[in-house]
């Protein structure tokens, strides 16, 4: 029997307004939606790309924990930034976050939903046996 699909929410108002889940658990994998740097407790966005990167990874980490896995089990990560010049400042943060997993990665330059958003991160992780 296949495992049922499970949806994980952070309680972000965007999830309800737009119609998505922070993460979806299916077939042994956790698919985490593109996550920006909001502090969901205060619904504020830090100014710096590095603080946004840390917040996004923190939100992703919490969703993965709820799903039964962690950043150490990420197999694919996508970084989306409106300004490619911001990307190198994030390398120390992403390198530390994914030191164990060493996932396949892609960085894309594209506009994001709101002008204050400087990075969006999307991951796929496996649930360890």
C-alpha positions as a Python dict, from the first residue, in 0.01 Angstrom:
ca = {
    (1, 'X'): (0, 0, 0),
    (2, 'X'): (133, 342, -97),
    (3, 'X'): (195, 599, 172),
    (4, 'X'): (-66, 875, 171),
    (5, 'X'): (31, 1224, 63),
    (6, 'X'): (83, 1456, 360),
    (7, 'X'): (79, 1836, 348),
    (8, 'X'): (285, 2054, 584),
    (9, 'X'): (209, 2420, 652),
    (10, 'X'): (406, 2694, 824),
    (11, 'X'): (90, 2893, 880),
    (12, 'X'): (208, 3159, 637),
    (13, 'X'): (-85, 3360, 503),
    (14, 'X'): (61, 3314, 153),
    (15, 'X'): (-7, 2940, 167),
    (16, 'X'): (-382, 2994, 204),
    (17, 'X'): (-399, 3298, -27),
    (18, 'X'): (-209, 3137, -312),
    (19, 'X'): (-315, 2776, -252),
    (20, 'X'): (-3, 2574, -176),
    (21, 'X'): (167, 2381, 105),
    (22, 'X'): (509, 2457, 248),
    (23, 'X'): (594, 2092, 191),
    (24, 'X'): (434, 1781, 48),
    (25, 'X'): (544, 1436, 163),
    (26, 'X'): (492, 1166, -100),
    (27, 'X'): (661, 840, -199),
    (28, 'X'): (949, 875, 48),
    (29, 'X'): (1034, 1229, -59),
    (30, 'X'): (963, 1572, 83),
    (31, 'X'): (907, 1847, -172),
    (32, 'X'): (950, 2189, -8),
    (33, 'X'): (798, 2485, -190),
    (34, 'X'): (1001, 2789, -282),
    (35, 'X'): (1070, 2956, 52),
    (36, 'X'): (1168, 3319, 101),
    (37, 'X'): (1324, 3492, 398),
    (38, 'X'): (1017, 3602, 591),
    (39, 'X'): (1019, 3570, 966),
    (40, 'X'): (675, 3409, 989),
    (41, 'X'): (641, 3490, 1360),
    (42, 'X'): (645, 3864, 1283),
    (43, 'X'): (572, 3857, 908),
    (44, 'X'): (874, 4079, 851),
    (45, 'X'): (1141, 4048, 585),
    (46, 'X'): (1501, 4126, 678),
    (47, 'X'): (1682, 4362, 446),
    (48, 'X'): (2000, 4164, 377),
    (49, 'X'): (2016, 3868, 143),
    (50, 'X'): (2220, 3676, 402),
    (51, 'X'): (1955, 3717, 672),
    (52, 'X'): (1686, 3620, 419),
    (53, 'X'): (1890, 3313, 323),
    (54, 'X'): (1924, 3207, 688),
    (55, 'X'): (1550, 3258, 751),
    (56, 'X'): (1455, 3060, 441),
    (57, 'X'): (1680, 2770, 539),
    (58, 'X'): (1540, 2781, 893),
    (59, 'X'): (1183, 2759, 763),
    (60, 'X'): (1283, 2475, 529),
    (61, 'X'): (1462, 2295, 812),
    (62, 'X'): (1155, 2311, 1035),
    (63, 'X'): (931, 2177, 756),
    (64, 'X'): (1174, 1892, 692),
    (65, 'X'): (1184, 1806, 1063),
    (66, 'X'): (805, 1793, 1072),
    (67, 'X'): (819, 1560, 772),
    (68, 'X'): (1065, 1327, 946),
    (69, 'X'): (1388, 1431, 777),
    (70, 'X'): (1641, 1715, 777),
    (71, 'X'): (1869, 1934, 568),
    (72, 'X'): (2119, 1645, 581),
    (73, 'X'): (1888, 1444, 353),
    (74, 'X'): (1828, 1708, 84),
    (75, 'X'): (1900, 1567, -263),
    (76, 'X'): (1808, 1870, -476),
    (77, 'X'): (1812, 2245, -407),
    (78, 'X'): (1718, 2538, -627),
    (79, 'X'): (1816, 2894, -543),
    (80, 'X'): (1631, 3177, -714),
    (81, 'X'): (1765, 3531, -686),
    (82, 'X'): (1661, 3849, -868),
    (83, 'X'): (2021, 3980, -851),
    (84, 'X'): (2301, 3735, -926),
    (85, 'X'): (2546, 3967, -750),
    (86, 'X'): (2379, 3867, -418),
    (87, 'X'): (2455, 3498, -465),
    (88, 'X'): (2820, 3479, -348),
    (89, 'X'): (2727, 3633, -9),
    (90, 'X'): (2502, 3328, 50),
    (91, 'X'): (2766, 3065, -25),
    (92, 'X'): (2902, 3036, 331),
    (93, 'X'): (2546, 2991, 463),
    (94, 'X'): (2441, 2733, 204),
    (95, 'X'): (2774, 2553, 229),
    (96, 'X'): (2726, 2512, 604),
    (97, 'X'): (2358, 2413, 574),
    (98, 'X'): (2431, 2144, 316),
    (99, 'X'): (2777, 2030, 432),
    (100, 'X'): (2652, 1674, 486),
    (101, 'X'): (2394, 1645, 209),
    (102, 'X'): (2589, 1802, -76),
    (103, 'X'): (2272, 1809, -293),
    (104, 'X'): (2248, 1866, -663),
    (105, 'X'): (2197, 2242, -696),
    (106, 'X'): (2085, 2507, -941),
    (107, 'X'): (2092, 2887, -911),
    (108, 'X'): (1840, 3074, -1124),
    (109, 'X'): (1812, 3449, -1177),
    (110, 'X'): (1445, 3553, -1188),
    (111, 'X'): (1207, 3806, -1045),
    (112, 'X'): (1035, 3712, -720),
    (113, 'X'): (683, 3785, -597),
    (114, 'X'): (766, 4095, -389),
    (115, 'X'): (1042, 4352, -447),
    (116, 'X'): (1188, 4303, -95),
    (117, 'X'): (1249, 3932, -164),
    (118, 'X'): (1616, 3871, -244),
    (119, 'X'): (1629, 3490, -242),
    (120, 'X'): (1391, 3197, -268),
    (121, 'X'): (1502, 2841, -193),
    (122, 'X'): (1326, 2517, -294),
    (123, 'X'): (1440, 2170, -190),
    (124, 'X'): (1361, 1803, -229),
    (125, 'X'): (1470, 1567, 49),
    (126, 'X'): (1445, 1196, 107),
    (127, 'X'): (1304, 1047, 423),
    (128, 'X'): (1568, 813, 566),
    (129, 'X'): (1470, 449, 615),
}
